[in-house]
Amino acid sequence: MQSLTSIATPVPTASRKLFLLPILVPAMLLCLAAPSFAQDQRPNLMAYLYAPATDVTDHFGAPKSTQHLANGDTILIYHWTRSQTEGGYTASNAGPLYPTGLAGGAPYSGSPVGTARWYVPTQTVELPCDARFTVGKDGAVQDVSWEGEGCLSD
């Protein structure tokens, strides 16, 4: 079995901590950001299965529309959209991984010098959701279904 030999000098612990600071602080701030109204609506929709219909209306408010079925069940229909920001990064057309020549053929995943790069602009997209809760004659949710990318969290 081949062994890898490192010629790098050890990095002091304090330097590593300072290096991680610009990465960790923005990540922590993103975690603390308050969720939007649409995000509050997107908990596990299946959590309402077999729950009283009042739990659904208490959380989501009045439905956009209702359908009364011949068997006495009622379908509560909700619709919302959520916004998501995408893009804002630079991409390159770098091909496959390139070998470094290190023992064991460890690959280099960066792009070679001189490859074309382009900026993917930031854009906001709207993700719709249509959620349906079928409520039985007993007042409990008997079925939950949804359509759209805005229904579930990422």
TORPA-4810 file (N, C-alpha, C, O; in nm, 3 decimals):
<nodes>
NODE_1_0.084_-0.118_0.000_0.000_0.000_0.000_0.088_0.124_0.000_0.181_0.134_0.080_M
NODE_2_0.060_0.217_-0.087_0.140_0.337_-0.098_0.107_0.433_0.015_-0.007_0.441_0.061_Q
NODE_3_0.206_0.506_0.058_0.180_0.607_0.160_0.206_0.744_0.099_0.295_0.760_0.015_S
NODE_4_0.129_0.841_0.143_0.146_0.978_0.095_0.235_1.053_0.190_0.217_1.046_0.312_L
NODE_5_0.330_1.126_0.137_0.420_1.206_0.219_0.384_1.351_0.197_0.374_1.397_0.083_T
NODE_6_0.366_1.425_0.305_0.331_1.565_0.296_0.454_1.649_0.321_0.529_1.626_0.416_S
NODE_7_0.475_1.748_0.234_0.588_1.839_0.254_0.538_1.973_0.308_0.617_2.066_0.325_I
NODE_8_0.409_1.982_0.335_0.352_2.106_0.387_0.387_2.122_0.533_0.395_2.024_0.607_A
NODE_9_0.408_2.245_0.574_0.435_2.273_0.715_0.303_2.284_0.788_0.203_2.328_0.731_T
NODE_10_0.300_2.244_0.914_0.174_2.251_0.989_0.129_2.396_1.008_0.211_2.486_1.029_P
NODE_11_-0.001_2.418_0.999_-0.057_2.552_1.016_-0.100_2.566_1.161_-0.170_2.480_1.214_V
NODE_12_-0.059_2.675_1.227_-0.099_2.693_1.367_-0.251_2.698_1.380_-0.321_2.744_1.290_P
NODE_13_-0.301_2.648_1.493_-0.445_2.641_1.518_-0.510_2.779_1.510_-0.619_2.792_1.455_T
NODE_14_-0.447_2.880_1.563_-0.503_3.016_1.560_-0.521_3.065_1.418_-0.619_3.132_1.388_A
NODE_15_-0.428_3.033_1.329_-0.439_3.074_1.189_-0.557_3.005_1.121_-0.627_3.066_1.041_S
NODE_16_-0.578_2.877_1.154_-0.691_2.805_1.095_-0.823_2.866_1.140_-0.916_2.879_1.060_R
NODE_17_-0.831_2.904_1.267_-0.954_2.963_1.319_-0.982_3.097_1.252_-1.097_3.126_1.218_K
NODE_18_-0.878_3.179_1.233_-0.896_3.307_1.166_-0.934_3.289_1.020_-1.010_3.368_0.965_L
NODE_19_-0.881_3.185_0.957_-0.913_3.157_0.818_-1.061_3.120_0.803_-1.123_3.158_0.704_F
NODE_20_-1.116_3.047_0.898_-1.256_3.003_0.891_-1.355_3.113_0.928_-1.473_3.102_0.895_L
NODE_21_-1.310_3.217_0.996_-1.399_3.322_1.042_-1.480_3.387_0.930_-1.601_3.402_0.946_L
NODE_22_-1.419_3.427_0.816_-1.499_3.489_0.709_-1.601_3.393_0.647_-1.697_3.437_0.584_P
NODE_23_-1.583_3.265_0.663_-1.677_3.166_0.609_-1.789_3.140_0.709_-1.906_3.134_0.671_I
NODE_24_-1.755_3.125_0.835_-1.853_3.087_0.936_-1.948_3.200_0.975_-2.066_3.174_1.000_L
NODE_25_-1.900_3.322_0.981_-1.985_3.434_1.023_-2.102_3.454_0.926_-2.216_3.460_0.973_V
NODE_26_-2.080_3.464_0.794_-2.196_3.478_0.705_-2.290_3.356_0.710_-2.412_3.371_0.701_P
NODE_27_-2.234_3.237_0.726_-2.319_3.117_0.735_-2.407_3.123_0.859_-2.524_3.086_0.853_A
NODE_28_-2.352_3.168_0.970_-2.432_3.178_1.092_-2.540_3.284_1.077_-2.652_3.266_1.125_M
NODE_29_-2.507_3.395_1.011_-2.606_3.501_0.991_-2.721_3.452_0.903_-2.836_3.486_0.927_L
NODE_30_-2.691_3.372_0.802_-2.796_3.316_0.718_-2.888_3.225_0.798_-3.009_3.223_0.775_L
NODE_31_-2.832_3.150_0.890_-2.913_3.059_0.972_-3.005_3.137_1.065_-3.114_3.090_1.098_C
NODE_32_-2.963_3.255_1.106_-3.042_3.334_1.199_-3.147_3.419_1.130_-3.234_3.476_1.196_L
NODE_33_-3.141_3.428_0.998_-3.236_3.512_0.924_-3.378_3.463_0.949_-3.403_3.342_0.951_A
NODE_34_-3.469_3.556_0.969_-3.608_3.519_0.996_-3.673_3.462_0.871_-3.654_3.516_0.762_A
NODE_35_-3.749_3.353_0.884_-3.815_3.296_0.768_-3.931_3.383_0.722_-3.992_3.453_0.802_P
NODE_36_-3.960_3.376_0.592_-4.072_3.452_0.537_-4.203_3.381_0.568_-4.202_3.268_0.618_S
NODE_37_-4.315_3.448_0.539_-4.447_3.389_0.563_-4.462_3.258_0.488_-4.515_3.161_0.542_F
NODE_38_-4.417_3.255_0.362_-4.429_3.132_0.283_-4.347_3.020_0.345_-4.391_2.904_0.343_A
NODE_39_-4.230_3.051_0.401_-4.151_2.948_0.463_-4.220_2.896_0.588_-4.207_2.778_0.620_Q
NODE_40_-4.294_2.982_0.658_-4.368_2.936_0.774_-4.477_2.838_0.734_-4.515_2.751_0.813_D
NODE_41_-4.529_2.851_0.612_-4.636_2.763_0.565_-4.584_2.628_0.520_-4.663_2.535_0.505_Q
NODE_42_-4.455_2.615_0.498_-4.402_2.497_0.437_-4.352_2.391_0.533_-4.265_2.312_0.495_R
NODE_43_-4.403_2.384_0.654_-4.354_2.273_0.734_-4.401_2.145_0.668_-4.471_2.149_0.567_P
NODE_44_-4.366_2.038_0.722_-4.407_1.910_0.668_-4.560_1.906_0.654_-4.631_1.896_0.754_N
NODE_45_-4.609_1.916_0.532_-4.753_1.918_0.509_-4.818_1.789_0.557_-4.935_1.789_0.595_L
NODE_46_-4.744_1.681_0.555_-4.799_1.553_0.601_-4.823_1.551_0.752_-4.889_1.461_0.803_M
NODE_47_-4.770_1.650_0.823_-4.794_1.658_0.967_-4.941_1.682_0.996_-4.987_1.659_1.108_A
NODE_48_-5.017_1.730_0.895_-5.160_1.757_0.915_-5.249_1.638_0.884_-5.370_1.645_0.903_Y
NODE_49_-5.191_1.528_0.836_-5.269_1.409_0.809_-5.328_1.356_0.939_-5.256_1.335_1.037_L
NODE_50_-5.459_1.335_0.941_-5.538_1.288_1.056_-5.554_1.393_1.165_-5.610_1.364_1.271_Y
NODE_51_-5.506_1.515_1.141_-5.525_1.624_1.237_-5.663_1.686_1.214_-5.721_1.668_1.107_A
NODE_52_-5.717_1.757_1.312_-5.844_1.827_1.291_-5.829_1.934_1.183_-5.723_1.996_1.172_P
NODE_53_-5.932_1.956_1.106_-5.929_2.057_1.000_-5.902_2.196_1.058_-5.847_2.281_0.988_A
NODE_54_-5.939_2.218_1.183_-5.913_2.349_1.245_-5.764_2.375_1.258_-5.722_2.491_1.256_T
NODE_55_-5.682_2.270_1.271_-5.536_2.290_1.275_-5.487_2.348_1.142_-5.400_2.434_1.140_D
NODE_56_-5.544_2.300_1.031_-5.506_2.348_0.898_-5.548_2.494_0.883_-5.467_2.578_0.842_V
NODE_57_-5.672_2.526_0.916_-5.720_2.664_0.898_-5.655_2.758_0.998_-5.636_2.876_0.967_T
NODE_58_-5.619_2.711_1.115_-5.548_2.796_1.211_-5.410_2.833_1.158_-5.365_2.946_1.176_D
NODE_59_-5.344_2.738_1.091_-5.208_2.764_1.044_-5.207_2.836_0.909_-5.129_2.930_0.891_H
NODE_60_-5.290_2.794_0.816_-5.287_2.848_0.680_-5.392_2.955_0.654_-5.387_3.023_0.551_F
NODE_61_-5.486_2.972_0.743_-5.593_3.070_0.722_-5.705_3.012_0.638_-5.716_2.890_0.623_G
NODE_62_-5.787_3.100_0.584_-5.899_3.056_0.501_-5.846_2.999_0.370_-5.752_3.055_0.313_A
NODE_63_-5.903_2.889_0.321_-5.856_2.832_0.195_-5.890_2.922_0.076_-5.984_3.002_0.082_P
NODE_64_-5.811_2.909_-0.030_-5.838_2.983_-0.153_-5.972_2.939_-0.210_-6.049_3.022_-0.260_K
NODE_65_-6.000_2.810_-0.204_-6.129_2.757_-0.247_-6.154_2.624_-0.178_-6.064_2.565_-0.119_S
NODE_66_-6.278_2.578_-0.186_-6.316_2.448_-0.130_-6.395_2.371_-0.234_-6.463_2.429_-0.319_T
NODE_67_-6.386_2.240_-0.226_-6.466_2.152_-0.311_-6.539_2.055_-0.220_-6.479_1.993_-0.133_Q
NODE_68_-6.670_2.042_-0.242_-6.752_1.948_-0.164_-6.773_1.824_-0.249_-6.825_1.832_-0.360_H
NODE_69_-6.732_1.710_-0.198_-6.742_1.585_-0.271_-6.876_1.516_-0.242_-6.941_1.544_-0.141_L
NODE_70_-6.916_1.426_-0.331_-7.044_1.357_-0.319_-7.051_1.269_-0.194_-7.159_1.246_-0.140_A
NODE_71_-6.936_1.221_-0.147_-6.936_1.134_-0.028_-6.938_1.213_0.104_-6.934_1.154_0.211_N
NODE_72_-6.945_1.346_0.095_-6.952_1.429_0.215_-6.819_1.489_0.258_-6.816_1.574_0.346_G
NODE_73_-6.709_1.446_0.196_-6.578_1.503_0.228_-6.566_1.642_0.165_-6.637_1.675_0.070_D
NODE_74_-6.474_1.722_0.218_-6.447_1.855_0.165_-6.298_1.868_0.140_-6.217_1.825_0.222_T
NODE_75_-6.262_1.928_0.027_-6.121_1.953_-0.004_-6.093_2.101_0.016_-6.157_2.186_-0.046_I
NODE_76_-5.998_2.132_0.105_-5.952_2.269_0.128_-5.832_2.292_0.037_-5.734_2.218_0.044_L
NODE_77_-5.840_2.394_-0.048_-5.734_2.419_-0.147_-5.663_2.550_-0.113_-5.727_2.655_-0.099_I
NODE_78_-5.531_2.541_-0.100_-5.448_2.658_-0.069_-5.349_2.679_-0.182_-5.306_2.585_-0.248_Y
NODE_79_-5.312_2.804_-0.203_-5.211_2.839_-0.303_-5.120_2.946_-0.244_-5.167_3.043_-0.183_H
NODE_80_-4.990_2.929_-0.262_-4.895_3.033_-0.225_-4.773_3.020_-0.314_-4.754_2.919_-0.382_W
NODE_81_-4.691_3.122_-0.314_-4.562_3.118_-0.383_-4.455_3.164_-0.287_-4.481_3.239_-0.193_T
NODE_82_-4.336_3.119_-0.312_-4.222_3.169_-0.235_-4.114_3.209_-0.333_-4.103_3.152_-0.442_R
NODE_83_-4.036_3.306_-0.295_-3.927_3.355_-0.381_-3.797_3.289_-0.340_-3.772_3.264_-0.222_S
NODE_84_-3.714_3.262_-0.440_-3.583_3.205_-0.413_-3.483_3.274_-0.503_-3.508_3.290_-0.622_Q
NODE_85_-3.370_3.314_-0.448_-3.265_3.379_-0.526_-3.166_3.274_-0.572_-3.119_3.192_-0.493_T
NODE_86_-3.134_3.278_-0.700_-3.039_3.184_-0.758_-2.933_3.261_-0.834_-2.951_3.378_-0.866_E
NODE_87_-2.824_3.194_-0.864_-2.716_3.256_-0.941_-2.623_3.337_-0.852_-2.616_3.314_-0.732_G
NODE_88_-2.551_3.432_-0.914_-2.458_3.516_-0.840_-2.323_3.450_-0.822_-2.256_3.473_-0.721_G
NODE_89_-2.281_3.368_-0.917_-2.153_3.300_-0.905_-2.085_3.294_-1.042_-2.148_3.319_-1.144_Y
NODE_90_-1.958_3.260_-1.041_-1.881_3.245_-1.164_-1.863_3.098_-1.192_-1.832_3.020_-1.101_T
NODE_91_-1.881_3.058_-1.317_-1.865_2.919_-1.358_-1.757_2.911_-1.465_-1.726_3.010_-1.531_A
NODE_92_-1.701_2.792_-1.481_-1.602_2.772_-1.586_-1.635_2.643_-1.660_-1.713_2.561_-1.611_S
NODE_93_-1.576_2.627_-1.776_-1.598_2.507_-1.854_-1.488_2.405_-1.833_-1.452_2.331_-1.924_N
NODE_94_-1.433_2.402_-1.712_-1.325_2.308_-1.681_-1.375_2.166_-1.704_-1.487_2.131_-1.668_A
NODE_95_-1.290_2.088_-1.763_-1.325_1.951_-1.795_-1.308_1.859_-1.675_-1.334_1.899_-1.561_G
NODE_96_-1.264_1.739_-1.701_-1.250_1.641_-1.592_-1.136_1.679_-1.496_-1.062_1.774_-1.520_P
NODE_97_-1.126_1.604_-1.389_-1.020_1.628_-1.291_-0.883_1.606_-1.355_-0.866_1.521_-1.443_L
NODE_98_-0.786_1.681_-1.309_-0.650_1.671_-1.362_-0.559_1.612_-1.257_-0.566_1.653_-1.141_Y
NODE_99_-0.474_1.516_-1.293_-0.384_1.457_-1.193_-0.276_1.556_-1.150_-0.232_1.640_-1.229_P
NODE_100_-0.233_1.545_-1.025_-0.133_1.636_-0.972_0.008_1.581_-0.983_0.105_1.655_-0.972_T
NODE_101_0.018_1.453_-1.004_0.150_1.391_-1.005_0.192_1.344_-0.867_0.301_1.290_-0.851_G
NODE_102_0.106_1.364_-0.766_0.137_1.315_-0.632_0.123_1.164_-0.629_0.057_1.104_-0.714_L
NODE_103_0.186_1.104_-0.530_0.178_0.959_-0.514_0.032_0.917_-0.503_-0.046_0.982_-0.433_A
NODE_104_-0.004_0.813_-0.570_-0.142_0.764_-0.566_-0.232_0.833_-0.667_-0.350_0.802_-0.674_G
NODE_105_-0.178_0.927_-0.746_-0.257_0.994_-0.849_-0.367_1.082_-0.793_-0.474_1.089_-0.853_G
NODE_106_-0.344_1.148_-0.680_-0.446_1.235_-0.620_-0.489_1.341_-0.721_-0.404_1.408_-0.779_A
NODE_107_-0.619_1.357_-0.743_-0.666_1.451_-0.846_-0.668_1.595_-0.797_-0.677_1.623_-0.677_P
NODE_108_-0.660_1.685_-0.893_-0.674_1.828_-0.869_-0.807_1.868_-0.930_-0.832_1.844_-1.048_Y
NODE_109_-0.894_1.930_-0.851_-1.029_1.958_-0.899_-1.046_2.101_-0.950_-1.154_2.136_-0.998_S
NODE_110_-0.945_2.183_-0.940_-0.957_2.321_-0.986_-0.955_2.328_-1.138_-0.927_2.228_-1.204_G
NODE_111_-0.984_2.444_-1.192_-0.982_2.457_-1.338_-0.844_2.505_-1.381_-0.779_2.582_-1.311_S
NODE_112_-0.801_2.458_-1.496_-0.669_2.498_-1.544_-0.667_2.646_-1.580_-0.770_2.706_-1.611_P
NODE_113_-0.550_2.704_-1.576_-0.533_2.845_-1.608_-0.577_2.867_-1.754_-0.544_2.788_-1.842_V
NODE_114_-0.650_2.974_-1.777_-0.687_3.011_-1.912_-0.821_2.958_-1.959_-0.860_2.986_-2.072_G
NODE_115_-0.892_2.881_-1.878_-1.023_2.833_-1.923_-1.123_2.947_-1.917_-1.112_3.037_-1.833_T
NODE_116_-1.220_2.941_-2.005_-1.322_3.046_-2.010_-1.408_3.042_-1.885_-1.443_2.935_-1.834_A
NODE_117_-1.441_3.159_-1.836_-1.528_3.171_-1.719_-1.641_3.266_-1.755_-1.624_3.354_-1.839_R
NODE_118_-1.755_3.249_-1.691_-1.866_3.340_-1.713_-1.942_3.358_-1.583_-1.939_3.272_-1.494_W
NODE_119_-2.008_3.471_-1.573_-2.084_3.505_-1.453_-2.229_3.465_-1.472_-2.291_3.500_-1.573_Y
NODE_120_-2.284_3.391_-1.376_-2.425_3.355_-1.377_-2.495_3.460_-1.293_-2.479_3.462_-1.171_V
NODE_121_-2.574_3.549_-1.355_-2.633_3.661_-1.280_-2.734_3.615_-1.176_-2.796_3.509_-1.188_P
NODE_122_-2.748_3.697_-1.074_-2.846_3.670_-0.969_-2.986_3.695_-1.024_-3.010_3.795_-1.092_T
NODE_123_-3.077_3.603_-0.995_-3.216_3.622_-1.036_-3.306_3.565_-0.928_-3.270_3.473_-0.855_Q
NODE_124_-3.424_3.623_-0.918_-3.523_3.576_-0.822_-3.630_3.500_-0.898_-3.685_3.550_-0.996_T
NODE_125_-3.658_3.379_-0.853_-3.760_3.297_-0.917_-3.875_3.274_-0.819_-3.853_3.265_-0.698_V
NODE_126_-3.995_3.266_-0.871_-4.113_3.239_-0.791_-4.145_3.090_-0.798_-4.156_3.034_-0.907_E
NODE_127_-4.159_3.027_-0.684_-4.189_2.884_-0.677_-4.331_2.868_-0.624_-4.357_2.898_-0.507_L
NODE_128_-4.425_2.819_-0.707_-4.564_2.808_-0.664_-4.591_2.680_-0.585_-4.515_2.584_-0.591_P
NODE_129_-4.701_2.682_-0.512_-4.747_2.563_-0.439_-4.899_2.562_-0.439_-4.963_2.664_-0.411_C
NODE_130_-4.957_2.448_-0.471_-5.099_2.422_-0.454_-5.111_2.304_-0.359_-5.070_2.193_-0.392_D
NODE_131_-5.166_2.328_-0.241_-5.181_2.224_-0.141_-5.329_2.193_-0.121_-5.412_2.284_-0.117_A
NODE_132_-5.362_2.064_-0.109_-5.500_2.020_-0.090_-5.511_1.931_0.033_-5.435_1.836_0.050_R
NODE_133_-5.607_1.964_0.117_-5.633_1.886_0.238_-5.775_1.831_0.227_-5.870_1.909_0.224_F
NODE_134_-5.790_1.700_0.221_-5.922_1.638_0.215_-5.968_1.612_0.357_-5.904_1.539_0.432_T
NODE_135_-6.082_1.674_0.392_-6.136_1.665_0.527_-6.258_1.573_0.523_-6.350_1.593_0.445_V
NODE_136_-6.257_1.472_0.609_-6.368_1.377_0.616_-6.486_1.435_0.692_-6.479_1.546_0.746_G
NODE_137_-6.596_1.359_0.694_-6.718_1.402_0.764_-6.695_1.420_0.914_-6.766_1.495_0.980_K
NODE_138_-6.595_1.351_0.966_-6.564_1.361_1.109_-6.480_1.485_1.143_-6.452_1.510_1.260_D
NODE_139_-6.439_1.563_1.040_-6.363_1.686_1.064_-6.213_1.667_1.067_-6.140_1.762_1.093_G
NODE_140_-6.165_1.545_1.042_-6.022_1.517_1.041_-5.970_1.513_0.898_-6.042_1.475_0.806_A
NODE_141_-5.844_1.552_0.880_-5.782_1.550_0.748_-5.754_1.403_0.711_-5.683_1.333_0.782_V
NODE_142_-5.811_1.360_0.598_-5.797_1.221_0.553_-5.687_1.204_0.448_-5.633_1.094_0.431_Q
NODE_143_-5.654_1.313_0.376_-5.552_1.304_0.271_-5.489_1.442_0.253_-5.554_1.545_0.270_D
NODE_144_-5.361_1.442_0.219_-5.287_1.565_0.190_-5.214_1.545_0.058_-5.148_1.443_0.038_V
NODE_145_-5.227_1.641_-0.032_-5.153_1.634_-0.158_-5.107_1.775_-0.195_-5.164_1.874_-0.148_S
NODE_146_-5.005_1.784_-0.278_-4.954_1.914_-0.320_-4.887_1.903_-0.455_-4.849_1.795_-0.499_W
NODE_147_-4.875_2.017_-0.520_-4.807_2.031_-0.648_-4.724_2.158_-0.644_-4.770_2.260_-0.592_E
NODE_148_-4.605_2.153_-0.697_-4.522_2.273_-0.708_-4.399_2.267_-0.623_-4.395_2.201_-0.519_G
NODE_149_-4.296_2.339_-0.668_-4.168_2.342_-0.598_-4.169_2.431_-0.475_-4.075_2.426_-0.395_E
NODE_150_-4.272_2.513_-0.458_-4.277_2.602_-0.344_-4.339_2.540_-0.221_-4.352_2.607_-0.119_G
NODE_151_-4.377_2.413_-0.229_-4.447_2.348_-0.117_-4.352_2.300_-0.007_-4.385_2.308_0.111_C
NODE_152_-4.238_2.250_-0.047_-4.149_2.188_0.050_-4.021_2.268_0.061_-3.980_2.336_-0.032_L
NODE_153_-3.959_2.259_0.177_-3.834_2.331_0.196_-3.723_2.264_0.116_-3.735_2.148_0.078_S
NODE_154_-3.613_2.340_0.091_-3.501_2.291_0.012_-3.425_2.187_0.084_-3.326_2.134_0.032_D
</nodes>
